[in-house]
Amino acid sequence: MKVHYDNEVDALYIKLGNQKPEGVVEISEGVNLDTTSENKIVGIEILNASKKMNIKTILSYELELDNKLIRKSA
């Protein structure tokens, strides 16, 4: 997943995969889903993003790891 924010136009794009989008579904005003021909979501575009969400929150991240999945080195 890649997140790009363009502060000049106040647009946020979340890229969910490497597939090329072939269509767009508008789910609400200024919120669009990029989809493949199989209707898989490959990206999310949010226009006027700073008015719809806290940009600082989406541009920071927290990583939670399951200790069972991490191998301990001897």
PAVOVEX-420012 format. One record per atom (N, C-alpha, C, CB): atom name; residue in three letters; x negated, y negated, z. Coordinates in Angstrom, 1 decimal. Each point is the difference from the previous one (the first is absolute). Glycine has a CB too. Layout:
N
NODE site code      x      y      z
NODE   CA  ALA      X      Y      Z
...
This chain:
74
NODE site code      x      y      z
NODE    N  MET   -0.8    1.2    0.0
NODE   CA  MET    0.8   -1.2    0.0
NODE    C  MET   -0.9   -1.2    0.0
NODE   CB  MET    1.9    1.2    1.2
NODE    N  LYS   -1.5   -2.2   -2.0
NODE   CA  LYS   -0.8   -1.3   -0.1
NODE    C  LYS    1.1   -1.1    0.2
NODE   CB  LYS   -1.8    1.0   -1.5
NODE    N  VAL    1.3   -2.0    2.2
NODE   CA  VAL    0.9   -1.2    0.3
NODE    C  VAL   -0.7   -1.2   -0.6
NODE   CB  VAL    1.1    1.1    2.1
NODE    N  HIS   -0.4   -1.9   -2.9
NODE   CA  HIS   -0.5   -1.2   -0.5
NODE    C  HIS    1.0   -1.2    0.2
NODE   CB  HIS   -1.3    1.3   -1.8
NODE    N  TYR    0.8   -2.4    2.4
NODE   CA  TYR    0.8   -1.1    0.2
NODE    C  TYR   -0.6   -1.2   -0.7
NODE   CB  TYR    0.7    0.9    2.3
NODE    N  ASP    0.2   -1.6   -3.1
NODE   CA  ASP   -0.4   -1.2   -0.8
NODE    C  ASP    0.6   -1.1    0.7
NODE   CB  ASP   -0.2    1.2   -2.2
NODE    N  ASN   -0.6   -2.0    3.0
NODE   CA  ASN    0.6   -1.1    0.7
NODE    C  ASN    0.4   -1.2   -0.9
NODE   CB  ASN   -1.4    0.7    2.0
NODE    N  GLU    0.9   -0.8   -3.2
NODE   CA  GLU    0.4   -1.1   -0.9
NODE    C  GLU    1.4    0.1   -0.4
NODE   CB  GLU   -2.3   -0.1   -0.8
NODE    N  VAL    2.8    1.4    0.6
NODE   CA  VAL    1.4    0.2   -0.5
NODE    C  VAL    0.8    0.7    1.1
NODE   CB  VAL   -0.8    0.1   -2.3
NODE    N  ASP    0.2    0.1    3.5
NODE   CA  ASP    0.6    0.7    1.1
NODE    C  ASP    0.7    1.3   -0.4
NODE   CB  ASP    0.4   -2.3    1.0
NODE    N  ALA   -1.2    3.1   -1.6
NODE   CA  ALA    0.4    1.4   -0.4
NODE    C  ALA   -0.8    1.0    0.6
NODE   CB  ALA    0.9   -1.0   -2.1
NODE    N  LEU   -0.3    2.1    2.6
NODE   CA  LEU   -0.7    1.1    0.6
NODE    C  LEU    0.3    1.2   -0.9
NODE   CB  LEU    0.2   -0.9    2.3
NODE    N  TYR   -1.3    1.7   -2.6
NODE   CA  TYR    0.2    1.2   -0.8
NODE    C  TYR   -0.6    1.2    0.8
NODE   CB  TYR    0.0   -1.3   -2.2
NODE    N  ILE    0.7    2.3    2.3
NODE   CA  ILE   -0.5    1.3    0.7
NODE    C  ILE    0.0    1.0   -1.1
NODE   CB  ILE    1.0   -0.6    2.3
NODE    N  LYS   -2.2    1.1   -2.6
NODE   CA  LYS   -0.2    1.0   -1.0
NODE    C  LYS   -0.1    1.4    0.7
NODE   CB  LYS   -1.2   -1.6   -1.6
NODE    N  LEU    2.1    2.5    1.2
NODE   CA  LEU    0.2    1.2    0.7
NODE    C  LEU   -0.7    1.2   -0.7
NODE   CB  LEU    2.1   -0.9    0.9
NODE    N  GLY   -2.6    0.7   -2.1
NODE   CA  GLY   -0.7    1.1   -0.7
NODE    C  GLY   -0.6   -0.5   -1.2
NODE   CB  GLY    1.7    1.6    0.9
NODE    N  ASN   -2.3   -0.7   -1.7
NODE   CA  ASN   -0.7   -0.4   -1.2
NODE    C  ASN    0.9    0.1   -1.3
NODE   CB  ASN   -2.1    0.8    1.1
NODE    N  GLN    3.3   -0.3   -0.9
NODE   CA  GLN    0.8    0.1   -1.2
NODE    C  GLN    0.5   -1.3   -0.5
NODE   CB  GLN    0.8    2.2    0.8
NODE    N  LYS   -0.7   -2.3   -2.1
NODE   CA  LYS    0.4   -1.3   -0.7
NODE    C  LYS    1.5   -0.2    0.2
NODE   CB  LYS   -1.9    0.2   -1.6
NODE    N  PRO    2.3   -1.3    2.1
NODE   CA  PRO    1.5   -0.2    0.0
NODE    C  PRO    0.6   -0.2   -1.3
NODE   CB  PRO   -0.3   -1.1    2.2
NODE    N  GLU    1.5    1.7   -2.4
NODE   CA  GLU    0.7   -0.1   -1.3
NODE    C  GLU    1.4   -0.7    0.1
NODE   CB  GLU   -1.2    2.1   -0.6
NODE    N  GLY    1.5   -2.4    1.9
NODE   CA  GLY    1.3   -0.7    0.2
NODE    C  GLY    0.0   -0.7    1.3
NODE   CB  GLY    1.2    1.7   -1.3
NODE    N  VAL   -0.2   -2.5    1.5
NODE   CA  VAL    0.2   -0.8    1.2
NODE    C  VAL    1.4    0.1    0.5
NODE   CB  VAL   -1.8   -1.6   -0.7
NODE    N  VAL    1.9    1.7    2.0
NODE   CA  VAL    1.3    0.0    0.7
NODE    C  VAL    0.0   -1.1    1.0
NODE   CB  VAL    0.4    2.5   -0.4
NODE    N  GLU    0.5   -3.5    0.2
NODE   CA  GLU    0.1   -1.0    1.0
NODE    C  GLU    1.0    0.4    1.1
NODE   CB  GLU   -0.4   -1.8   -1.8
NODE    N  ILE   -0.2    1.9    3.0
NODE   CA  ILE    0.8    0.5    1.1
NODE    C  ILE    0.7   -1.1    0.8
NODE   CB  ILE   -1.5    2.0    0.2
NODE    N  SER    0.9   -3.2   -0.3
NODE   CA  SER    0.6   -1.2    0.6
NODE    C  SER   -0.7   -1.2   -0.7
NODE   CB  SER    0.6    1.1    2.2
NODE    N  GLU   -0.1   -2.3   -2.0
NODE   CA  GLU   -0.6   -1.1   -0.7
NODE    C  GLU   -1.4   -0.2    0.3
NODE   CB  GLU    2.2   -1.1    0.0
NODE    N  GLY   -3.1    1.3   -1.0
NODE   CA  GLY   -1.4   -0.2    0.2
NODE    C  GLY   -0.8    1.2    0.6
NODE   CB  GLY    0.5   -2.3    0.3
NODE    N  VAL    0.2    3.5   -0.2
NODE   CA  VAL   -0.6    1.2    0.4
NODE    C  VAL    0.2    1.1   -1.1
NODE   CB  VAL    0.4   -0.6    2.5
NODE    N  ASN   -1.5    1.0   -3.1
NODE   CA  ASN    0.1    0.9   -1.1
NODE    C  ASN   -0.8    1.2    0.2
NODE   CB  ASN    0.3   -1.9   -1.5
NODE    N  LEU    0.2    3.0    1.0
NODE   CA  LEU   -0.7    1.3    0.1
NODE    C  LEU   -0.5    0.3   -1.4
NODE   CB  LEU    1.4    0.9    1.9
NODE    N  ASP   -2.7   -0.6   -2.1
NODE   CA  ASP   -0.5    0.5   -1.3
NODE    C  ASP    0.1    1.5    0.0
NODE   CB  ASP   -1.6   -2.0   -0.2
NODE    N  THR    2.2    2.5   -0.9
NODE   CA  THR    0.3    1.4    0.0
NODE    C  THR   -0.6    0.7   -1.3
NODE   CB  THR    2.1   -0.4    1.4
NODE    N  THR   -2.3    1.7   -1.4
NODE   CA  THR   -0.4    0.7   -1.1
NODE    C  THR    1.3    0.5   -0.8
NODE   CB  THR   -2.2    0.8    1.1
NODE    N  SER    2.0   -0.2   -2.2
NODE   CA  SER    1.1    0.5   -0.7
NODE    C  SER    0.8    1.1    0.7
NODE   CB  SER   -1.2   -0.6   -2.1
NODE    N  GLU    0.5    1.2    3.1
NODE   CA  GLU    0.6    1.0    0.9
NODE    C  GLU    0.6   -0.6    1.2
NODE   CB  GLU   -1.6    1.7   -0.9
NODE    N  ASN    1.7   -3.0    1.0
NODE   CA  ASN    0.6   -0.8    1.1
NODE    C  ASN   -0.8    0.2    1.3
NODE   CB  ASN    2.2    0.3   -1.0
NODE    N  LYS   -3.5   -0.1    0.9
NODE   CA  LYS   -0.9    0.0    1.1
NODE    C  LYS   -0.5   -1.4    0.3
NODE   CB  LYS   -0.8    2.4   -0.5
NODE    N  ILE    0.8   -2.8    1.7
NODE   CA  ILE   -0.4   -1.4    0.4
NODE    C  ILE   -1.5   -0.1    0.0
NODE   CB  ILE    2.1   -0.3    1.3
NODE    N  VAL   -2.7   -0.6   -2.1
NODE   CA  VAL   -1.4   -0.1    0.0
NODE    C  VAL   -0.5   -1.4    0.4
NODE   CB  VAL    0.0    1.6   -1.8
NODE    N  GLY    0.9   -2.5    2.1
NODE   CA  GLY   -0.4   -1.3    0.5
NODE    C  GLY    1.2   -0.8    0.5
NODE   CB  GLY   -1.8    0.0   -1.6
NODE    N  ILE    1.5   -0.9    2.5
NODE   CA  ILE    1.1   -0.9    0.6
NODE    C  ILE   -0.5   -1.4   -0.2
NODE   CB  ILE    0.8    1.8    1.7
NODE    N  GLU    0.0   -2.7   -2.3
NODE   CA  GLU   -0.3   -1.4   -0.1
NODE    C  GLU    1.0   -0.8    0.8
NODE   CB  GLU   -0.9    0.4   -2.3
NODE    N  ILE    0.3   -1.3    3.1
NODE   CA  ILE    0.9   -0.9    0.8
NODE    C  ILE   -0.4   -1.4   -0.3
NODE   CB  ILE    0.2    1.7    1.8
NODE    N  LEU    0.8   -2.4   -2.4
NODE   CA  LEU   -0.2   -1.4   -0.4
NODE    C  LEU    0.4   -0.9    1.2
NODE   CB  LEU    0.4    0.5   -2.5
NODE    N  ASN   -1.0   -1.7    2.6
NODE   CA  ASN    0.3   -0.8    1.2
NODE    C  ASN   -0.2    0.8    1.3
NODE   CB  ASN    1.7   -1.4   -1.3
NODE    N  ALA   -2.8    2.1    1.3
NODE   CA  ALA   -0.3    1.0    1.1
NODE    C  ALA   -0.1   -0.7    1.3
NODE   CB  ALA   -1.2    1.4   -1.6
NODE    N  SER    0.6   -2.5    1.8
NODE   CA  SER   -0.2   -0.6    1.3
NODE    C  SER    1.4   -0.4    0.6
NODE   CB  SER   -2.3   -0.8   -0.7
NODE    N  LYS    3.3    0.6   -0.1
NODE   CA  LYS    1.3   -0.3    0.5
NODE    C  LYS    0.8    1.3    0.4
NODE   CB  LYS    0.0   -2.1   -1.4
NODE    N  LYS   -0.5    3.2    1.0
NODE   CA  LYS    0.7    1.3    0.2
NODE    C  LYS   -0.6    0.8    1.1
NODE   CB  LYS    0.8   -0.1   -2.3
NODE    N  MET   -2.1   -0.2    2.6
NODE   CA  MET   -0.7    0.9    0.9
NODE    C  MET   -1.2   -0.8    0.6
NODE   CB  MET    0.7    2.1   -1.3
NODE    N  ASN   -1.3   -1.5    2.3
NODE   CA  ASN   -1.3   -0.5    0.6
NODE    C  ASN   -1.1    0.5   -0.8
NODE   CB  ASN    1.0   -0.2    2.3
NODE    N  ILE   -1.6   -0.6   -3.2
NODE   CA  ILE   -1.1    0.4   -0.9
NODE    C  ILE   -1.2    0.5    0.8
NODE   CB  ILE    0.8   -1.7   -1.7
NODE    N  LYS   -1.1    1.1    2.8
NODE   CA  LYS   -1.2    0.4    0.8
NODE    C  LYS    0.2    1.4    0.5
NODE   CB  LYS   -0.3   -2.3    0.8
NODE    N  THR    1.5    2.8   -0.5
NODE   CA  THR    0.3    1.3    0.4
NODE    C  THR   -0.4    1.0   -1.1
NODE   CB  THR    1.8   -0.8    1.5
NODE    N  ILE   -1.3    0.6   -2.7
NODE   CA  ILE   -0.2    0.9   -1.1
NODE    C  ILE   -1.5    0.0   -0.5
NODE   CB  ILE    2.4   -0.3   -0.7
NODE    N  LEU   -3.1   -0.8    0.9
NODE   CA  LEU   -1.4    0.0   -0.5
NODE    C  LEU   -1.0    0.5    1.1
NODE   CB  LEU    0.6   -1.9   -1.4
NODE    N  SER   -0.1    2.3    2.6
NODE   CA  SER   -0.8    0.7    1.0
NODE    C  SER    0.5    1.4    0.1
NODE   CB  SER   -0.4   -2.2    1.3
NODE    N  TYR   -0.3    3.1   -0.8
NODE   CA  TYR    0.5    1.3    0.1
NODE    C  TYR   -0.5    0.7    1.3
NODE   CB  TYR    0.0    0.2   -2.5
NODE    N  GLU    0.7    0.8    2.9
NODE   CA  GLU   -0.4    0.8    1.2
NODE    C  GLU    0.0    1.5   -0.5
NODE   CB  GLU    1.0   -1.7    1.7
NODE    N  LEU   -2.0    2.4   -1.3
NODE   CA  LEU   -0.1    1.4   -0.5
NODE    C  LEU    0.1    0.9    1.3
NODE   CB  LEU   -1.5   -0.7   -2.0
NODE    N  GLU    2.5    1.5    1.9
NODE   CA  GLU    0.2    1.0    1.1
NODE    C  GLU   -0.5    1.4   -0.6
NODE   CB  GLU    1.9   -1.3    1.1
NODE    N  LEU   -2.7    1.9   -0.4
NODE   CA  LEU   -0.5    1.3   -0.4
NODE    C  LEU    0.4    1.1    1.0
NODE   CB  LEU   -2.0   -1.1   -1.1
NODE    N  ASP    2.4    2.2    0.5
NODE   CA  ASP    0.3    1.2    0.8
NODE    C  ASP   -1.2    0.7    0.4
NODE   CB  ASP    2.2    0.2   -1.1
NODE    N  ASN   -2.5   -0.1    2.4
NODE   CA  ASN   -1.3    0.6    0.4
NODE    C  ASN   -0.1    1.4   -0.4
NODE   CB  ASN    0.0   -1.5    1.9
NODE    N  LYS    1.1    2.2   -2.2
NODE   CA  LYS   -0.1    1.4   -0.5
NODE    C  LYS   -0.5    0.1   -1.4
NODE   CB  LYS    1.9    0.5    1.5
NODE    N  LEU   -1.8   -1.6   -2.2
NODE   CA  LEU   -0.5    0.0   -1.4
NODE    C  LEU   -1.5   -0.4   -0.1
NODE   CB  LEU    2.3   -0.5   -0.7
NODE    N  ILE   -2.8    0.0    1.8
NODE   CA  ILE   -1.4   -0.5   -0.1
NODE    C  ILE   -0.9    1.1    0.6
NODE   CB  ILE    0.7   -2.4    0.3
NODE    N  ARG   -1.7    2.9   -1.1
NODE   CA  ARG   -0.9    1.0    0.5
NODE    C  ARG   -1.0   -0.7    0.9
NODE   CB  ARG    0.3    1.4   -2.1
NODE    N  LYS   -0.6   -0.7    3.2
NODE   CA  LYS   -1.0   -0.5    0.9
NODE    C  LYS   -1.4    0.6   -0.5
NODE   CB  LYS    1.7   -0.2    2.0
NODE    N  SER   -2.7   -0.6   -2.1
NODE   CA  SER   -1.3    0.5   -0.4
NODE    C  SER   -0.7    0.5    1.3
NODE   CB  SER   -0.1   -1.6   -2.0
NODE    N  ALA   -0.6    2.7    1.8
NODE   CA  ALA   -0.7    0.6    1.2
NODE    C  ALA   -1.3   -0.6    0.3
NODE   CB  ALA    1.1    2.1   -0.6
